[in-house]
């Protein structure tokens, strides 16, 4: 029989506490090709997911699979260096286990990043987009099933799924470091196949500016737990039918690496403004 979620999280927290006494205040989820940011934080303690009970290990290139704890300036942080995805065959509880662990460790705000396909015609590879809202086309929700009352209410409000104060601080950080920051709506698809041109046309019609295969379940779980969430997409490629090119994951990783410097500078400024 599967252990109760609270027990699994308690065991994961205990394993982390054996390695460090640091209590993180800001959490980060680092998406495809963006995980290197965690290697540069001060006082780094790196725990492979395999050393944390019940923590799923990602099986996708560009996701290292480590929990990194340390400081950005004087801000104590915990970084998920990679995430698991529903398309890998994981259940929703497994996919959001990492962000629930961040909440249990003490994070009151979590910043999520991802690599996404651009839908808005003015976007180009390398564009950074602050997520203002999302469309869930995964056909799944991490809160389906008996409600975990210890985490949050049965019917959590999603009117402000992406915290407005965190968004304002992201804009201020972008201005401060001179990094252009677009804004838009992120559509989550199940994957792992990329979308068809017809699906992208549909998404554009209903208001999506970017598309990906992550982030939304994590945001739902965080808001259920009362944790503030903010998110930025790195547009690593134009979505199907937008450019005439075929899509390949290596392009995603390459663009993420090329954008890394700007993205990391923005993340650092954002974290410090939150604190």
C-alpha positions as CSV (number, residue, x, y, z in Angstrom):
1,X,0.0,0.0,0.0
2,X,1.3,3.5,-0.9
3,X,2.2,5.6,2.2
4,X,0.2,8.7,2.9
5,X,1.5,11.8,1.2
6,X,2.2,13.6,4.4
7,X,4.3,10.6,5.6
8,X,6.3,10.5,2.3
9,X,7.0,14.2,2.6
10,X,8.0,14.0,6.2
11,X,10.6,11.3,5.2
12,X,11.9,13.4,2.4
13,X,12.2,16.5,4.6
14,X,14.0,14.5,7.3
15,X,16.6,13.3,4.7
16,X,17.2,16.9,3.6
17,X,17.5,18.1,7.2
18,X,20.2,15.5,7.8
19,X,22.3,17.3,5.1
20,X,21.7,21.0,6.0
21,X,20.1,23.1,8.6
22,X,19.3,25.9,6.1
23,X,15.6,26.9,5.9
24,X,14.9,28.1,2.4
25,X,12.5,31.0,1.8
26,X,12.5,31.1,-2.0
27,X,12.2,27.9,-4.1
28,X,13.2,27.5,-7.7
29,X,12.2,25.0,-10.3
30,X,14.8,25.0,-13.1
31,X,13.5,23.6,-16.5
32,X,15.2,22.2,-19.6
33,X,18.7,23.5,-20.0
34,X,18.4,26.0,-17.2
35,X,19.6,23.9,-14.2
36,X,23.1,25.2,-14.3
37,X,21.9,28.3,-12.3
38,X,21.8,26.2,-9.1
39,X,25.5,25.3,-9.4
40,X,26.5,28.9,-8.8
41,X,24.6,29.6,-5.6
42,X,26.7,30.3,-2.4
43,X,27.2,27.7,0.3
44,X,25.9,25.0,-2.1
45,X,24.6,21.7,-0.7
46,X,23.7,19.4,-3.5
47,X,21.5,16.3,-2.9
48,X,20.8,13.9,-5.8
49,X,17.1,13.2,-6.0
50,X,18.0,9.5,-5.6
51,X,19.2,10.3,-2.0
52,X,15.8,11.8,-1.0
53,X,13.0,9.3,-0.2
54,X,10.1,9.2,-2.7
55,X,11.7,12.0,-4.9
56,X,11.2,11.1,-8.6
57,X,14.3,11.3,-10.8
58,X,13.7,13.0,-14.2
59,X,14.5,11.0,-17.3
60,X,14.8,13.9,-19.8
61,X,18.0,15.4,-21.2
62,X,18.7,18.8,-19.6
63,X,17.3,17.8,-16.2
64,X,20.1,16.9,-13.8
65,X,18.0,15.7,-10.9
66,X,19.4,17.4,-7.8
67,X,18.0,19.4,-5.0
68,X,20.4,22.3,-4.4
69,X,20.3,24.4,-1.3
70,X,22.3,27.6,-0.5
71,X,22.1,31.3,-0.8
72,X,21.5,33.9,-3.5
73,X,23.0,37.0,-1.9
74,X,21.6,36.8,1.6
75,X,18.4,34.9,0.5
76,X,18.3,31.2,1.5
77,X,17.0,29.2,-1.5
78,X,16.2,25.6,-2.6
79,X,16.5,24.8,-6.2
80,X,15.0,21.8,-8.0
81,X,17.6,21.1,-10.7
82,X,15.2,19.5,-13.1
83,X,11.7,18.2,-12.9
84,X,9.7,15.1,-13.7
85,X,6.9,15.2,-16.3
86,X,3.5,13.5,-16.7
87,X,4.6,12.2,-20.2
88,X,7.3,10.1,-18.6
89,X,4.6,8.0,-17.1
90,X,4.4,9.6,-13.7
91,X,1.2,10.2,-11.8
92,X,0.4,13.8,-10.9
93,X,1.2,13.2,-7.2
94,X,4.7,12.2,-8.3
95,X,5.2,15.2,-10.7
96,X,4.3,17.8,-8.0
97,X,6.2,16.0,-5.1
98,X,9.2,18.3,-5.6
99,X,7.3,21.6,-5.2
100,X,5.4,20.2,-2.2
101,X,8.8,19.3,-0.7
102,X,9.9,23.0,-1.3
103,X,6.8,24.1,0.6
104,X,7.5,21.7,3.5
105,X,11.1,22.9,3.7
106,X,9.9,26.5,4.3
107,X,9.6,28.2,0.9
108,X,6.9,30.8,0.9
109,X,7.4,31.7,-2.7
110,X,8.5,29.5,-5.6
111,X,9.7,30.7,-9.0
112,X,9.3,28.2,-11.8
113,X,11.1,28.3,-15.2
114,X,10.6,26.3,-18.3
115,X,11.5,26.0,-21.9
116,X,8.5,26.7,-24.2
117,X,7.5,27.0,-27.8
118,X,6.5,30.5,-28.9
119,X,3.0,31.0,-30.3
120,X,2.8,34.8,-30.4
121,X,4.2,35.8,-33.8
122,X,6.4,38.6,-32.4
123,X,8.3,36.1,-30.2
124,X,11.6,34.6,-31.3
125,X,14.0,32.0,-29.8
126,X,15.6,33.5,-26.7
127,X,12.5,35.6,-25.7
128,X,11.8,35.5,-22.0
129,X,8.1,35.6,-21.1
130,X,6.6,36.2,-17.6
131,X,3.6,33.9,-17.2
132,X,0.5,35.8,-16.2
133,X,-2.0,32.9,-16.5
134,X,-2.3,29.4,-17.9
135,X,-4.5,27.1,-19.9
136,X,-4.4,23.5,-18.8
137,X,-4.8,21.2,-21.8
138,X,-3.2,18.2,-20.0
139,X,-6.5,16.6,-19.1
140,X,-5.1,16.1,-15.6
141,X,-5.0,18.0,-12.3
142,X,-2.8,17.1,-9.3
143,X,-5.7,17.7,-6.9
144,X,-7.9,14.9,-8.3
145,X,-8.7,12.3,-5.6
146,X,-9.2,12.7,-1.9
147,X,-8.3,16.2,-0.7
148,X,-5.2,16.5,1.4
149,X,-6.6,18.9,4.0
150,X,-3.2,19.4,5.5
151,X,-2.1,21.1,2.3
152,X,-5.1,23.1,1.3
153,X,-8.9,23.4,0.6
154,X,-10.9,21.1,-1.6
155,X,-11.6,23.9,-4.1
156,X,-8.7,26.3,-4.2
157,X,-9.1,29.5,-6.1
158,X,-7.0,30.0,-9.2
159,X,-8.0,33.6,-10.0
160,X,-4.4,34.7,-9.1
161,X,-2.5,31.5,-9.7
162,X,0.5,33.6,-10.6
163,X,1.1,36.0,-7.8
164,X,0.7,39.6,-8.8
165,X,3.3,40.9,-6.3
166,X,5.9,38.4,-7.6
167,X,5.0,39.5,-11.2
168,X,5.6,43.1,-10.3
169,X,8.9,42.3,-8.7
170,X,9.9,40.4,-11.9
171,X,9.2,43.4,-14.0
172,X,11.2,45.6,-11.7
173,X,14.1,43.1,-11.7
174,X,14.0,43.0,-15.5
175,X,14.2,46.8,-15.7
176,X,17.0,46.9,-13.2
177,X,19.2,44.5,-15.1
178,X,18.2,45.7,-18.6
179,X,16.6,42.4,-19.7
180,X,13.5,42.5,-22.0
181,X,10.7,40.6,-20.4
182,X,7.5,39.8,-22.4
183,X,4.3,38.7,-20.7
184,X,1.7,36.2,-21.7
185,X,-0.4,33.1,-21.2
186,X,1.2,29.6,-21.1
187,X,-0.6,26.6,-22.4
188,X,0.3,23.2,-20.9
189,X,0.0,20.1,-23.2
190,X,0.5,16.5,-22.1
191,X,3.2,15.6,-24.6
192,X,5.7,14.1,-25.3
193,X,4.9,14.6,-29.0
194,X,5.1,18.2,-30.0
195,X,1.9,19.9,-31.1
196,X,0.6,19.9,-34.6
197,X,0.2,23.1,-36.5
198,X,-3.6,22.8,-36.1
199,X,-3.2,22.5,-32.4
200,X,-1.0,25.5,-32.3
201,X,-3.6,27.4,-34.3
202,X,-6.3,26.4,-31.8
203,X,-4.1,27.5,-28.9
204,X,-3.4,30.8,-30.5
205,X,-7.1,31.3,-31.1
206,X,-8.0,30.7,-27.4
207,X,-5.3,33.1,-26.2
208,X,-2.1,31.2,-25.6
209,X,1.2,32.9,-26.2
210,X,3.5,30.0,-25.4
211,X,3.2,26.2,-25.0
212,X,5.0,23.6,-23.0
213,X,4.6,20.3,-21.1
214,X,5.2,21.3,-17.5
215,X,4.7,24.0,-14.8
216,X,0.9,24.1,-14.6
217,X,0.5,21.1,-12.3
218,X,3.2,22.5,-10.0
219,X,1.5,25.9,-9.9
220,X,-1.8,24.3,-9.0
221,X,-0.2,22.3,-6.2
222,X,1.6,25.3,-4.8
223,X,-1.5,27.5,-4.8
224,X,-3.4,24.7,-3.1
225,X,-0.8,24.8,-0.4
226,X,-0.9,28.6,-0.1
227,X,2.5,29.2,-1.6
228,X,3.0,32.1,-3.9
229,X,4.1,31.2,-7.4
230,X,5.8,33.1,-10.2
231,X,7.0,31.7,-13.5
232,X,9.0,32.7,-16.6
233,X,9.2,30.8,-19.9
234,X,12.3,30.8,-22.1
235,X,11.0,30.7,-25.6
236,X,13.5,28.2,-27.1
237,X,11.7,27.6,-30.4
238,X,8.7,28.7,-32.4
239,X,5.8,26.3,-32.1
240,X,4.8,23.9,-34.9
241,X,3.8,25.7,-38.1
242,X,5.1,29.1,-36.9
243,X,8.5,28.9,-38.6
244,X,8.3,26.1,-41.1
245,X,11.0,24.2,-39.4
246,X,10.8,20.8,-37.8
247,X,11.1,20.7,-34.0
248,X,13.9,18.9,-32.1
249,X,14.7,18.8,-28.3
250,X,18.4,19.6,-29.0
251,X,17.2,23.0,-30.3
252,X,15.4,23.6,-27.0
253,X,18.6,22.8,-25.0
254,X,20.8,24.9,-27.2
255,X,18.7,28.0,-27.1
256,X,18.3,27.6,-23.3
257,X,22.1,27.5,-23.0
258,X,22.5,30.6,-25.2
259,X,19.9,32.5,-23.1
260,X,21.4,31.3,-19.8
261,X,23.4,34.5,-18.9
262,X,20.4,36.8,-19.3
263,X,18.1,34.4,-17.5
264,X,20.4,33.9,-14.6
265,X,21.0,37.6,-14.1
266,X,17.2,38.2,-14.1
267,X,16.6,35.3,-11.7
268,X,19.2,36.6,-9.2
269,X,17.7,40.1,-9.2
270,X,14.2,38.7,-8.9
271,X,15.1,36.5,-5.9
272,X,16.7,39.4,-4.1
273,X,13.7,41.7,-4.6
274,X,11.4,39.1,-3.2
275,X,13.5,38.8,-0.1
